[in-house]
């Protein structure tokens, strides 16, 4: 596991340990690795940063990589490991598709242009596509799996989307709930992603897969109702029309996490992917109620404050803006 101490990487490690697999984790040492793994320390961005991995000389059935910055870091690791690993699973993103992909887009949709395996950090879509190219160059199409994940939710989240909604409903009072209630959502619980990755390694799958739940796996209403119920904060959801939210200058996805307006390019791209290939290859998605309850339990165990990646903006709506839109300020 390249990474393995936070969110998606940690979920993969815990799932592998749960299956009785032997796991080596290559990481920078900034966070404690899960117990039961063999740690290899190094910084992929530093000169000779892969030395511990090179000197270890271990061989692996599968390498899993979640890197999302400069593609050359994926290039260097993949080239180092191509003779010592049978398969390379790269956790990519549906952001690699050229904007804006139409609702129902599959893995054959056009991809973002200008990406390179040799590039320094540019922007998220090209960085992820560059990582894909790096893996394909080193391992070939037959030994590579490109897991193009969508919205990731679940325990250990370090982006802040579901933790923000949980904290907001726990605080109680009137809550700006972005409508419509029946707005279909598409995401994947990070633990379901992890289990599918290990399944793909066992089955020796290859190629790209859109990795998220079926369209409409849940709705905005069910998600927020569940947040209210599990937190017990007595929050009152005030369902608000999309036009009111947009007219107030509130940014979808960032200020109101998970939500994007129905019928928009954003909704088609983030909640409209065709995932039939992944479902046919064994993807199972747990109910949203389980994802929300488990994330709330983890958040409480963590003292109520979720970790936050420093390279990602902190999501959430300013309480004063919320009160103004709801007329409660």
N, C-alpha and C positions, 0 to 999 in steps of 0.2 A: 504494500500500500504506500503510494507516494502521497504524503500528507497523513491523514488518519487520526488526527487529534480533535478535529472540529466537524460539526454538522454532517455533511454527506459522507466524508471520509470516515468519520467515527462510526456512523451507522453501518458502513460496509465492514469495518473491523469487528464490531460487536456481532454482526450477523455471521461472519466467518468463524469467529471464536465459538459462537453458539452451535455451529455445525461440527466443532472439533477440529477445525483446520489449524495448521501452523501458520502464523502471521508474522511477517516482518514489516515494520513501519519506519519509513524514511521521513524524517521531519526535522524542523529547526530547533526543537526543544523549547519553544515558547509556551507550549501547553503540555501538560502531562499526558502521556500516551495511555490508552486503556490497559489495565492489568492483563497480563498473560501474553503480551506480544514481545517480540525482539526488536529493540529500538536501534536504528541507525541514524546518527545525527549528521546533518549537513544542510547547507543553504544553496538551493539550486541556482540562485542569482549571483552567487559569489564565484570568483576564480577558484578552481579546484573544489567547488562546492559539492560535487558528486563523489569525492574521494572515498568516503565511507562505504558508499554503494559499490564502487569499483573494487575496493580492497576486500570486501566481504566474500566475493566469488560465489555467492549463493545462487541456486537455480530455483525457478518458480513455475508453477502451473499457470498462474495468471498475475499480471500486474494491473492495478487499478489506479488511475490518475485523475484527479479533479482539478488540475491547474487551470487558472483562468486569466493569467497575465501574459507576459511575453511568450509567444509560441516557441522561441528558440530554447526555452527551458524544457518544454516537452520534447523537442527535437533531440537535445543532448541526452536526456534520460532514455528515450526510446532507442536511440542508436547504441547506447551503452548496454541495454538489456536485450537487444534483439536476438542474441545468441544464447541467452540464459533464461528466457521465458517463452512459454508456448503461445501465450495470447496476451494482448494488451487491450484493456477496456478503458476508453477515455470518456469521462463524464463531460459531455459537451452541452449544448444548449439549442433550443429551437430558435434562438436568436441568430443562428448561422444562415437562416433562410433570407433571401433578398426581400426587402421591405416593399410593399406589405403583402405577406402571403394571404391568399384568399381563404375563407372558412373552408375547412375540409382538406387542407393541404396535407400531402403525404411526404414521405422521405425523398421523393423524386422532384420536389418543388425546386425552383431555381435558388442557388446559394449566393451569399454575399460575395461581391467581387473585391479584388485587391488584397486578399489574404496571402500570407506567406509563412512557411514553416521556419524561416530564418529571421523573422521580424522581431524587433523589440516591441514593447507594449504600445498598442495603438488605441483601439476601442474594443469594447466587449465582443461584438459580433465577429469582427475580423480576428481578434485574438483567439476566440474559440474555434473558428474555422481554420486558422493557422495551426492550432493544436491538432485538429483532425488530420490535416495534411502531413504534419510531422509523424504522426502514428502510422498513417498509410505508407509513407515513404520507408519507414524502418521495418514495419511488420507485414506490409502488404494487405490487400483487402481480405484475404482468407484467414488471417490471424488477428484481425482488428475488429473491435466492437465500438461503435460510436453511439453512445447513449445520449441522445439529444433530449435532455430533460426540460420540462417546463417549470411552472411554479412549484417550488419545493416547500413543504410544510412538515412540521413534526418536532419532536424533542431535539434539543441542542441547536435550535435555529439561531444563527448569528447574523441574520439579515434584519429581523425585527418585525416582520409583517404580522404573523399570527400572535406573537407576544404582545404587540401593541394593542390589538383588538381585545385580547384577554385582560390586559391591564386597564384598558378603557372601560370595559364592561364591569370589571371588578370595582372600579371607582364609583359606579352607580350614577344616578341622575339621568336626565335626558341625553340620549346619544344620537348623533346624526348618523342615520343608517341609509346608505346610498341605495336607491332603488334601481329597478323594481325588485320586489322580494323574490320573484321567481327567476331572476337573472341566472342563467346556467354558468357554472364554474368548472374549470378543469385544472387539476393540479396532481401532484403525486406525493404521498407520504414518503419521507426520506427512507423509512425502513422498508417500504415496499420496493423502492428503487434499489436499495441495497440487496434485498433478496433476489430481485430479478437479475442483477449483475452477477451474483454467484451462480444462479441458475444458467445464465448465458455461458459462463465459463465451463460449467459441468457439461453442458450440451454442445460445447464448441461452436457456438453461434458466431456469426460474423456480419459485418455491414452496419448501416445506420438504422436506428430505431427512435421514433418519437416516444419518449418515456413520460407518460402522464396518464391520468385516469381517463375513462371515456368522457366524451362531451356531456355535460350536465350530470356528472357524478354527484354533485350537490348543487345547491343554489346559495345565493347571497343570504337569503332568508334563513335557511337551515344552518348555515355557518354561524351567523350572528345569534340566532336563537340558542344555539348550543353553547356559544361563549357566555351568554347571559346565564344559562342554566348551570354550567359547571362552576362559574365563578361565584354565583350566589350574591352578587353585588346589588341586586335590585335595580339594575339598569332598565331604563325605559327607551326602547328603540323607537325613534321618530323617523319613519320612512319618508325619504325626500326624493323628489323627482330629479332625474339626471340634469335637466335643464337648469334647475335652481342651483345645483352644485356647481355646474360649469360657469354659470353667470356670476357666481360668487368668486370666481378665480381659483377654485380649489383644484389641485392637480390630481387626476386619477392615478391610481397605482402607487404613488408616493405618499401624498397626504392622506389618502384613504386607501390603505394597503389592500391588495387583492382585487379591488373593484376597478373596472373600466366601463365606460358607457356602452350600453347595448347598441348593436349596429355599427360600431366604430371599427376602424382598422385595428386598433388595439385589442378589441374584444375578439375579433377574428384570429389575430396572431397569438394571443395569450390563452384563449379559452376555446379555440376552434380547430385544433389539430386532429387529423385522422390518426388514431392510435391502433388501428386494427392489426398492424404487423406485430406490435409489442404484445397485444392481447393474445394473438395467435401463438406467440412464442413464450407464453407462460406468465405474463404480468397479471398479478392479482392485487386489487386495490381495496384496502380496508375501509369501513364506513367513516365518514367525516366525524361522527360523534366520538369514535375511538381516537382519532388524531387530535381533536381538540382537548379531550379529557386528559390524554397522556401528556400533551404539551403543557397543560395547566399544572399537572402534578409535578413535572420536571421543573417548571418555572418556580413553583413554590419551594421545591427542594433546593433551588439555586438562590434562595433568598428574595425571590420576586423580581430580580433584575436579570434580564437576558444578556448574554455576551453580544458584542457588536463589532462586526468587522470594520476596521478603520478605513478600508478602501471602498466602503459602500455608504451611501447617504442614510441617515437615520430616518425611517418612515414615521408618519403620524401627522395628525391635524392639531394645530394650535388651539387650545381651549377657548381663547377669545374669538377666534374665527368661527368655531363650532357654535358658540353661544349666540353670536351675531346672526348666523344663518337660521338658527332655531328660534330666535327671538327671546332667548332666556337670559341674555347678558344685561 
